[in-house]
Amino acid sequence: MKWISAYRAWQNHDEVRLKRDLTWATKLAPSNTLFWLEGARMLGYDVAAWRRAEVGQRAEFGRVNRAAFESAQTFLAEAEKWHPTRSALPIEEAIMQLRLAGDASASEQSLARAQECADAPYFVARIRAELLVQLGREREGLQILEAEYAQLPKTDPRAMAEVVADRIADLRARLGESG
């Protein structure tokens, strides 16, 4: 019932009630990761959109996005206490760190946490490696990809082993290494 109340608060752009009801919904059903993920998205993306519409000045958008991200990040940190082995939570945080806070370094660190989870999808290592490359840390990105490639199932199309192999070759060439 609290989730429905949170949804109504979301529909009415009522941030105070939304936060209160999300807190209650997740206290009543902490095992429901969907409540945590969707709640964080509401707090991060939707609240930011409401506030940007209110301020209307592009110069303020960064501040608004940052405040909304911090609220969502706090919510996700609480979720990780209940679900420390679920990669979806640090993945969501990583996406928000990029989109709302513009922080590629923090995003990479969140993906590193996600990569440690047993349920981490194959793409986590690829995206993490690309962030490292963007941050000027090509060698680390290459090492991540090489370690990931060694354990990828070569026949599972979701693993995209050929893409990883091509990117490894590309990075080795950039770094002047032979493979």
C-alpha positions in Angstrom: 0.0 0.0 0.0 2.8 2.4 0.8 4.3 1.8 -2.7 1.0 3.0 -4.2 1.0 6.0 -2.0 4.6 6.8 -3.1 3.4 6.4 -6.7 0.6 8.9 -6.1 3.1 11.3 -4.5 5.3 10.9 -7.6 2.3 11.6 -9.9 1.7 14.8 -7.9 5.4 15.9 -7.9 5.3 15.9 -4.1 8.9 15.2 -3.2 8.4 15.3 0.6 5.6 12.7 0.5 7.5 10.7 -2.1 10.6 10.4 0.1 8.5 9.5 3.2 6.4 6.9 1.4 9.4 5.3 -0.4 11.1 5.0 3.0 8.0 3.2 4.4 7.6 1.0 1.3 11.1 -0.2 1.6 10.9 -0.7 5.4 7.8 -2.8 4.9 9.3 -4.8 2.0 13.1 -4.5 2.0 13.5 -7.6 0.0 11.8 -6.1 -3.0 14.7 -4.7 -5.1 12.2 -3.2 -7.6 11.0 -0.8 -4.9 14.6 0.3 -4.2 15.6 0.7 -7.9 12.4 2.5 -9.0 12.5 4.6 -5.9 16.1 5.7 -6.6 15.1 6.5 -10.2 12.2 8.6 -9.0 14.4 10.5 -6.6 17.3 10.9 -9.0 15.7 11.5 -12.4 12.2 12.6 -11.8 12.8 14.9 -8.8 15.6 16.5 -10.8 13.3 17.0 -13.8 10.7 18.6 -11.5 13.2 21.0 -10.0 14.8 21.9 -13.4 11.4 22.9 -14.6 10.9 25.0 -11.5 14.3 26.8 -11.7 14.2 27.1 -15.5 17.7 28.4 -15.7 20.3 26.1 -17.3 23.0 27.4 -15.0 21.2 25.8 -12.1 20.6 22.4 -13.7 23.9 21.0 -12.4 23.2 21.9 -8.8 19.6 20.5 -9.1 20.9 17.3 -10.7 23.6 16.9 -8.0 21.1 17.3 -5.2 18.7 14.8 -6.7 21.6 12.4 -7.3 22.7 12.6 -3.7 19.2 11.8 -2.5 19.1 8.8 -4.8 22.6 7.7 -3.8 21.6 7.7 -0.1 18.5 5.6 -1.0 20.7 3.1 -3.0 23.2 2.9 -0.2 20.4 1.8 2.2 19.3 -0.7 -0.5 22.8 -2.2 -0.6 22.6 -3.0 3.1 19.7 -5.3 2.3 21.1 -6.5 -1.0 24.9 -6.5 -0.9 25.3 -9.1 -3.6 22.9 -7.6 -6.2 24.8 -5.9 -9.0 21.7 -4.0 -10.2 22.1 -1.5 -7.3 25.7 -0.3 -8.0 25.0 -0.5 -11.7 22.1 2.0 -11.2 24.3 4.2 -9.1 27.0 4.2 -11.8 24.5 5.3 -14.4 23.2 8.1 -12.2 26.8 9.2 -11.4 27.3 9.6 -15.1 24.0 11.1 -16.1 23.2 13.3 -13.1 26.6 14.1 -11.5 28.8 13.8 -14.6 31.4 11.8 -12.6 33.0 9.1 -14.7 35.5 8.2 -12.0 32.8 7.5 -9.3 30.8 5.7 -12.0 33.8 3.4 -12.7 34.2 2.7 -9.0 30.5 1.7 -8.7 30.9 -0.6 -11.7 33.9 -2.2 -9.9 31.6 -3.0 -7.0 29.0 -4.4 -9.4 31.6 -6.5 -11.1 32.4 -8.2 -7.8 28.7 -9.4 -7.6 28.1 -13.0 -8.8 25.0 -11.8 -10.8 26.9 -9.1 -12.7 26.0 -9.0 -16.3 28.7 -9.4 -18.9 28.5 -5.8 -20.0 29.7 -4.4 -16.7 33.3 -5.1 -17.4 33.1 -3.7 -20.9 31.5 -0.4 -19.7 33.9 -0.2 -16.8 36.9 -0.6 -19.2 35.6 2.1 -21.5 35.2 4.5 -18.5 38.8 3.8 -17.6 39.9 4.5 -21.2 37.9 7.8 -21.1 39.7 8.7 -17.8 43.1 8.2 -19.5 43.7 4.8 -17.8 43.9 2.7 -20.9 46.2 0.1 -19.4 43.8 -0.6 -16.5 40.9 -0.8 -19.0 42.9 -3.3 -21.0 43.6 -5.4 -17.9 39.9 -5.4 -17.0 39.0 -6.6 -20.5 41.7 -9.3 -20.6 40.6 -10.7 -17.3 37.0 -10.7 -18.4 37.8 -12.2 -21.8 39.6 -15.1 -20.1 36.4 -16.2 -18.3 33.8 -15.3 -21.0 31.8 -18.2 -22.5 32.8 -17.8 -26.1 29.5 -19.4 -27.4 27.1 -17.2 -25.4 26.1 -14.3 -27.7 25.3 -12.1 -24.6 29.0 -12.3 -23.6 30.0 -10.6 -26.8 33.4 -12.3 -26.7 34.3 -11.1 -30.2 33.6 -7.5 -29.3 35.8 -7.8 -26.2 38.6 -9.5 -28.3 38.5 -6.7 -30.8 38.6 -4.0 -28.1 41.5 -5.8 -26.5 43.4 -5.7 -29.8 42.5 -2.1 -30.3 43.8 -1.1 -26.9 47.0 -3.2 -27.3 47.7 -1.4 -30.5 47.1 2.0 -28.9 49.5 1.1 -26.1 52.1 -0.3 -28.6 51.7 -3.8 -27.3 51.4 -7.0 -29.3 49.0 -9.7 -28.3 
